[in-house]
Amino acid sequence: MAKKKLLLTGASGMVGRNILEHPAAADWEILAPSSKELDLTDSHATDAYLTHYQPHIVIHAAGQVGGIQANMAHPVAFLERNTAIGRNIIMAAYKANVKQFLNLASTCMYPRVAGNPLRETMILTGELEPTNEGYAIAKIMATRLCQYIRREDETALFKTILPCNLYGRHDKFDPKNSHLLPAIIHKIHMAKERGDRTVEIWGDGEARREFMYAADLADAVMKAAEDMISLPDLMNCGLGHDYSINDYYRIVANVIGWTGEFTYDLTKPVGMKQKLCSTELQSAWGFSSPTSLEDGIRSTYDFYLNEKKK
């Protein structure tokens, strides 16, 4: 029997590569065009691609991503490019009569002062976090577009997963565009290499974050692809518990074997004080993240070391 066709956007990114490496990927005929093969900012090219290939399902993992520094430095790109990409792929799929679409969004869509844990009903109930507002607005647009399509056509299973912060194999470690955890791995590795006795932390280290191993998100994505009917229309995907910034620095230092001390720059921005997902819907759907933080960091550090050897 012929395999069903799955279109994966963002296949060269961390999430996309973890999906491609997932054992269940072998059950699908996967289309994974590069940005050169399919420019998602070009609506006509995107329409033509979807019309030609007619995938059974689209998993949308593409976008311009980065940490606080990148978001603050390039707000135009984070808003404009991500809005165009989201609109084009969602509408192209809908116009091509693709009935299953899995949109990967972000917990940065939640209001900056929302009570934790963050529940899916809280979106658009308050002001966004300024340090990543452009990216959040683009993700809200794509999520709402999927909801509106579903409202107009109940046969269109256009649904959204909101992953918490992610890390893992194929992450970005360059401080200019990395997220917190890979940035910590790079920073502490370099401190060990140079023999530094101190490493600086932005803020007081008490802000809390929830980071899930990217291969675990791939588990959830492939489970959803097999049964989009049971997936809630909008669902967080996370651990259901979090750690302080200080915890992440300490655990990374233990994994790497760096024994220095931490200093604090209280003038630097730290973003939201806490961003913890409610996992009630996820648990009811039958999924939990299996990888411990220590094991995930160890695997990610091994990947980092292998990449540096290339």
C-alpha positions as CSV (number, residue, x, y, z in Angstrom):
1,M,0.0,0.0,0.0
2,A,1.3,3.4,-0.9
3,K,2.5,5.6,1.9
4,K,0.5,8.8,2.7
5,K,2.2,12.0,1.7
6,L,3.4,14.4,4.4
7,L,4.7,17.9,3.7
8,L,7.1,19.2,6.4
9,T,8.0,22.8,6.3
10,G,11.1,23.9,8.2
11,A,12.7,20.5,7.6
12,S,16.2,21.9,8.0
13,G,15.5,23.5,11.4
14,M,15.9,21.8,14.8
15,V,12.2,20.7,15.0
16,G,12.1,19.6,11.4
17,R,15.3,17.5,11.7
18,N,14.0,15.8,14.9
19,I,10.8,14.9,13.1
20,L,12.7,13.5,10.1
21,E,14.9,11.4,12.6
22,H,11.8,10.0,14.3
23,P,11.2,6.3,13.8
24,A,7.6,6.9,12.6
25,A,8.8,9.1,9.8
26,A,9.5,5.9,7.8
27,D,5.8,5.3,7.7
28,W,5.2,8.4,5.5
29,E,6.3,9.7,2.1
30,I,7.8,12.9,3.4
31,L,8.2,16.1,1.3
32,A,10.8,18.3,2.9
33,P,11.7,21.1,0.5
34,S,14.5,23.5,1.4
35,S,13.8,27.3,1.3
36,K,15.5,27.3,-2.1
37,E,13.1,24.6,-3.4
38,L,10.1,26.3,-1.8
39,D,10.1,30.0,-0.7
40,L,7.2,30.2,1.7
41,T,7.3,34.0,1.6
42,D,6.2,33.7,-2.1
43,S,2.5,33.0,-2.0
44,H,2.2,32.0,-5.7
45,A,5.0,29.5,-5.4
46,T,3.5,28.1,-2.2
47,D,0.1,27.7,-3.9
48,A,1.6,26.0,-6.9
49,Y,3.6,23.5,-4.7
50,L,0.6,22.5,-2.7
51,T,-1.6,22.1,-5.7
52,H,1.0,20.0,-7.5
53,Y,1.9,17.6,-4.6
54,Q,-1.5,17.4,-2.8
55,P,-0.1,16.1,0.5
56,H,-2.4,14.2,2.9
57,I,-1.1,16.4,5.8
58,V,1.0,19.5,6.3
59,I,3.2,19.9,9.4
60,H,4.2,23.5,9.6
61,A,7.5,24.0,11.5
62,A,9.1,26.7,9.4
63,G,9.9,30.2,10.6
64,Q,12.5,32.7,11.6
65,V,13.5,31.9,15.2
66,G,15.9,33.1,17.8
67,G,16.4,34.2,21.4
68,I,15.9,37.5,23.1
69,Q,18.9,39.2,21.5
70,A,17.8,38.2,17.9
71,N,14.1,39.2,18.6
72,M,15.1,42.6,19.9
73,A,17.6,43.3,17.1
74,H,15.3,42.2,14.2
75,P,11.7,42.8,15.1
76,V,10.6,43.7,11.6
77,A,11.8,40.3,10.2
78,F,10.4,38.3,13.1
79,L,6.9,39.9,12.5
80,E,6.9,40.3,8.7
81,R,8.6,37.1,7.6
82,N,6.8,34.8,10.0
83,T,3.4,36.4,9.2
84,A,4.0,35.9,5.5
85,I,5.2,32.3,5.9
86,G,2.3,31.3,8.2
87,R,-0.4,32.9,6.0
88,N,1.0,31.5,2.7
89,I,1.3,27.9,3.8
90,I,-2.0,27.8,5.6
91,M,-4.0,29.4,2.8
92,A,-2.2,27.3,0.2
93,A,-3.1,24.1,2.0
94,Y,-6.7,25.2,2.4
95,K,-7.1,26.3,-1.3
96,A,-5.6,23.0,-2.4
97,N,-8.2,21.1,-0.3
98,V,-5.7,19.6,2.1
99,K,-7.8,18.5,5.1
100,Q,-5.1,18.0,7.7
101,F,-2.8,20.8,8.8
102,L,-0.7,20.8,12.0
103,N,0.5,24.3,12.9
104,L,3.4,24.5,15.4
105,A,3.1,27.7,17.3
106,S,4.8,29.0,20.5
107,T,4.1,29.7,24.1
108,C,5.4,33.3,23.5
109,M,1.8,33.9,22.3
110,Y,0.7,34.1,25.9
111,P,0.2,37.4,27.8
112,R,3.3,38.5,29.7
113,V,1.3,38.7,33.0
114,A,-0.9,35.6,32.6
115,G,-1.1,33.4,35.6
116,N,0.9,30.2,35.5
117,P,0.3,27.5,34.4
118,L,-0.6,28.9,31.0
119,R,-3.9,27.6,29.7
120,E,-4.9,27.6,26.1
121,T,-7.9,29.9,26.8
122,M,-5.5,32.7,28.0
123,I,-4.3,33.7,24.5
124,L,-5.2,37.3,23.5
125,T,-6.3,38.1,27.1
126,G,-3.4,40.6,27.8
127,E,-0.3,42.4,26.6
128,L,2.5,40.4,25.0
129,E,6.1,40.2,26.2
130,P,7.8,43.1,24.5
131,T,11.1,41.3,23.9
132,N,9.5,38.8,21.4
133,E,6.2,40.6,20.5
134,G,6.7,40.5,16.7
135,Y,7.3,36.8,16.6
136,A,4.3,36.3,19.0
137,I,1.9,38.3,16.8
138,A,2.9,36.3,13.7
139,K,2.2,33.0,15.6
140,I,-1.1,34.3,16.9
141,M,-2.1,35.2,13.3
142,A,-1.3,31.7,12.0
143,T,-3.1,30.1,15.0
144,R,-6.2,32.2,14.6
145,L,-6.3,31.6,10.8
146,C,-6.3,27.8,11.5
147,Q,-9.2,28.3,14.0
148,Y,-11.2,30.4,11.5
149,I,-10.7,27.9,8.7
150,R,-11.9,25.2,11.1
151,R,-14.9,27.3,12.1
152,E,-15.9,27.8,8.5
153,D,-15.2,24.2,7.5
154,E,-15.4,21.5,10.2
155,T,-13.9,18.9,7.8
156,A,-10.7,20.9,7.8
157,L,-8.6,19.6,10.6
158,F,-6.4,22.6,10.9
159,K,-5.0,22.4,14.4
160,T,-2.2,24.0,16.5
161,I,0.3,22.7,19.0
162,L,2.0,25.2,21.2
163,P,5.4,23.8,22.3
164,C,7.1,25.2,25.3
165,N,10.8,26.2,24.8
166,L,12.8,23.6,23.0
167,Y,16.4,22.4,22.9
168,G,18.2,19.3,21.5
169,R,20.0,17.9,18.6
170,H,20.3,20.3,15.6
171,D,19.9,23.3,17.9
172,K,21.6,26.7,17.2
173,F,24.5,27.5,19.5
174,D,25.7,30.8,18.1
175,P,25.0,33.4,20.9
176,K,23.7,35.8,18.2
177,N,20.6,33.7,17.5
178,S,20.4,30.9,20.0
179,H,17.8,30.3,22.7
180,L,18.7,30.2,26.4
181,L,19.7,26.5,26.9
182,P,22.0,26.1,23.8
183,A,23.5,29.5,24.6
184,I,24.3,28.3,28.1
185,I,25.8,25.1,26.7
186,H,28.1,27.2,24.4
187,K,28.9,29.7,27.1
188,I,30.0,27.1,29.7
189,H,31.8,25.0,27.2
190,M,33.9,28.0,26.2
191,A,34.5,28.9,29.8
192,K,35.9,25.4,30.4
193,E,38.0,25.6,27.3
194,R,39.5,29.0,28.3
195,G,39.9,28.1,31.9
196,D,37.5,30.9,33.0
197,R,36.6,30.8,36.7
198,T,33.4,32.8,36.3
199,V,30.4,32.9,33.9
200,E,27.9,35.8,33.8
201,I,24.1,35.2,34.0
202,W,21.7,37.9,32.8
203,G,19.5,39.0,35.7
204,D,19.4,37.3,39.0
205,G,18.8,33.8,37.6
206,E,15.5,33.4,39.4
207,A,13.3,33.6,36.2
208,R,11.8,30.2,35.4
209,R,11.6,28.5,32.0
210,E,10.2,25.2,30.7
211,F,12.5,23.5,28.2
212,M,11.5,20.2,26.4
213,Y,13.8,18.0,24.5
214,A,13.0,18.4,20.8
215,A,12.9,14.7,20.1
216,D,10.0,14.5,22.6
217,L,8.1,17.2,20.6
218,A,8.7,15.0,17.5
219,D,7.0,12.2,19.4
220,A,3.9,14.3,19.9
221,V,3.9,15.6,16.3
222,M,4.0,12.1,14.8
223,K,1.3,10.9,17.2
224,A,-0.9,13.8,16.1
225,A,-0.2,13.0,12.4
226,E,-1.5,9.5,12.9
227,D,-4.7,10.8,14.5
228,M,-5.6,14.4,13.9
229,I,-9.2,13.8,14.9
230,S,-8.4,13.2,18.5
231,L,-5.9,16.1,18.8
232,P,-7.5,19.2,20.5
233,D,-7.8,22.2,18.2
234,L,-5.3,24.1,20.3
235,M,-3.0,22.3,22.7
236,N,0.1,23.1,24.8
237,C,3.0,20.6,24.5
238,G,5.4,20.7,27.4
239,L,6.7,19.2,30.6
240,G,4.2,20.7,33.1
241,H,7.0,21.8,35.3
242,D,9.8,24.3,35.0
243,Y,13.3,25.2,36.3
244,S,15.0,28.5,37.2
245,I,17.7,30.0,35.0
246,N,20.1,29.2,37.8
247,D,19.1,25.5,37.6
248,Y,19.8,25.3,33.9
249,Y,23.3,26.9,34.4
250,R,24.0,24.5,37.3
251,I,22.9,21.3,35.5
252,V,24.8,22.3,32.3
253,A,27.9,23.0,34.3
254,N,27.6,19.6,35.9
255,V,27.2,17.8,32.6
256,I,30.1,19.7,31.0
257,G,32.3,19.4,34.1
258,W,32.9,23.1,34.7
259,T,33.4,24.0,38.3
260,G,33.6,27.8,38.4
261,E,31.2,30.4,39.9
262,F,28.4,32.5,38.5
263,T,28.1,36.2,38.4
264,Y,25.0,38.3,37.7
265,D,24.3,41.3,35.5
266,L,21.1,42.8,36.9
267,T,21.0,45.4,34.1
268,K,20.2,42.9,31.3
269,P,16.7,41.9,30.1
270,V,15.4,38.5,31.2
271,G,11.9,38.4,29.7
272,M,8.9,36.9,31.5
273,K,9.5,35.8,35.1
274,Q,7.8,32.5,34.4
275,K,6.3,30.8,31.4
276,L,4.9,27.4,32.5
277,C,2.4,25.4,30.3
278,S,-0.7,23.7,31.6
279,T,-0.5,20.2,30.3
280,E,-4.1,19.2,31.2
281,L,-5.2,18.8,27.6
282,Q,-1.9,17.1,26.6
283,S,-2.3,14.6,29.4
284,A,-5.9,13.9,28.5
285,W,-4.8,13.3,24.9
286,G,-2.3,10.7,26.2
287,F,1.1,12.3,25.9
288,S,3.9,13.1,28.2
289,S,7.6,14.1,27.6
290,P,9.8,11.1,28.5
291,T,13.3,12.7,28.5
292,S,14.8,14.0,31.7
293,L,16.6,17.4,31.7
294,E,20.0,15.8,32.5
295,D,19.7,13.2,29.7
296,G,18.5,15.8,27.2
297,I,21.3,18.2,28.0
298,R,23.9,15.4,27.8
299,S,22.6,14.4,24.4
300,T,22.5,18.0,23.2
301,Y,26.1,18.6,24.5
302,D,27.3,15.5,22.6
303,F,25.7,16.9,19.4
304,Y,27.4,20.3,20.1
305,L,30.8,18.6,20.5
306,N,30.4,16.6,17.3
307,E,29.4,19.7,15.4
308,K,32.4,21.6,16.6
309,K,34.7,18.8,15.2
310,K,33.3,19.3,11.7
